[in-house]
Amino acid sequence: MQDIIVEKPYKFVPPHRGNFMPSFIQTFKITDKYLSYFDGVTSHEVRNVERLKESKKQGHGIVLAPNHCRYADPLAMGWIAREAGVHVYAMASWHLFNQGWVQSFAMRMCGGFSVYREGLDRSSLDTAIDAIVEGVRPLVIFPEGTVFRTNDRIQPLLDGVAFLARSAARKRKKAGTGKVVIHPIAIKYLFGGNLAETVEPVLQRLEQRITWEEPKNEMGLLERIERLSEALFSLKEIQFLGAAQMGNLQERKYKLIDRLLSPLEVDLLGKVQQDDLLPRIKQLRTKLVPELTEPDTSEKRKATIWKQLSEIYVAQMIESYPEGYLDDPTEMRVLETIERLDEDVHDHSTIHRPLHAILEVGEAIEIDPAKPPRGEPDPIMVGLENALLAMLETLSKESKPFEGKSI
């Protein structure tokens, strides 16, 4: 399990509000060097940035809402800020501020502030709403909430974006200081290297991990990926269900996720939840994680909590392989799938380069401060999701098709 849970009491990390450090970072392109070295993103382009410039010119409170397919996304948003001539604030999970002082310092200097995903974080919410109301800097929020490595798809969006934007819109309307808008941001990555050469060492390492030593030329790349995926998933079925299951893979996924989450939901929440996966996971973590830091929690109880958190993480891991993602394969979809397999086995993924990032600024979505109709989908989230889907669908056509040759 990746290091996404911090076993200590939460303490809000505020953003740095000065302009010197973010200007210094942008001028000397420090994030460009970081993204090239640590994420393999060696080039980029920003499209339709004039839309953001116009919103800034009009004095709107601005939210930037990107899709979230890679860990490079937050820093990549700095390229939009540079092109638009602005600095930004950005909400970031608290665990990211606990992975070394250098990373924590750099995030704060770039306008990042923490949000506690496992509970109500009033300080973070107030900071976010105030940033939108002030309108000095755009606020970056990733509405998917986490990284899934599926660049051509988005996960169900969390409605926190609508809450923050609508709250700020009400304050701005009351003060007579103007509108609040959300700009959907589509981030698309393209791989520019030799796919066969870059993924072969990873595939061999994964195959050797499960004691396979088959001649690499006997089967094609997609078949090897399919066999690896099936093998790793079957191991999880054996671990939690007692045996590898038969039948439709999607039905097997739902069955295993239900086995992992439902007993915990009944125990901790009183009943099985009917939400999408991420809200279900958030509710369970909200119950479990705070208990880790309570002084009267025994070591035995902590061990049980960590085991439960590990099972929740497995459910999230299973969901990160969307049905049919390789039915119409591109080189980027193939690479993403191998990266997910690599990460799930080793908790980190090999860096593959060169990657080219496209960041497209969508049309502004004006925020109505009125409460949404009760019992109906939030129109803000519907509009945002539709815009992101349309933009990503268009950008997906720029991916290089996978030719299906054997390695």
Number of C-alpha atoms within 10 A of each C-alpha: 16 11 10 13 19 17 14 11 12 17 12 16 17 16 20 18 17 12 13 10 16 22 17 11 16 19 10 10 14 12 17 19 14 15 19 17 13 14 20 19 24 17 15 16 12 18 15 13 18 13 17 28 16 13 20 19 9 11 16 25 29 30 31 24 23 25 29 27 22 19 15 18 21 19 15 20 19 21 21 23 19 18 15 17 13 18 21 23 27 25 23 24 18 22 18 17 22 15 13 9 10 10 13 19 14 17 23 22 21 25 24 26 25 27 27 20 18 20 15 11 15 12 16 20 19 14 18 24 20 17 21 28 26 16 21 17 21 26 25 25 22 23 24 21 18 15 18 22 21 21 23 23 18 19 22 15 19 16 16 16 23 22 18 18 26 22 23 27 27 19 19 21 15 10 10 9 16 16 24 29 23 28 25 27 27 26 25 26 23 24 21 16 13 12 17 14 10 15 19 14 12 17 20 15 15 20 18 12 11 11 9 12 11 11 7 14 9 11 13 13 20 18 13 18 19 12 13 19 17 13 15 15 19 18 15 16 19 12 11 15 15 10 12 16 17 9 7 8 13 14 12 17 19 14 14 21 21 15 16 20 21 17 14 18 19 12 10 14 14 10 12 16 16 8 9 12 16 19 16 18 20 15 17 20 20 16 15 19 22 16 18 22 15 13 7 9 11 12 10 8 13 18 12 13 17 15 12 18 19 15 19 21 17 19 22 16 17 16 18 16 20 14 11 9 15 17 9 9 18 22 21 24 25 19 18 19 21 22 21 21 22 18 16 17 14 13 12 13 16 17 15 19 20 17 22 16 21 19 23 23 23 23 18 19 17 16 20 19 19 10 11 14 9 7 6 7 11 15 14 20 19 12 14 23 20 12 19 21 18 12 20 21 15 11 20 19 11 12 18 15 14 16 9 13 10 14 16
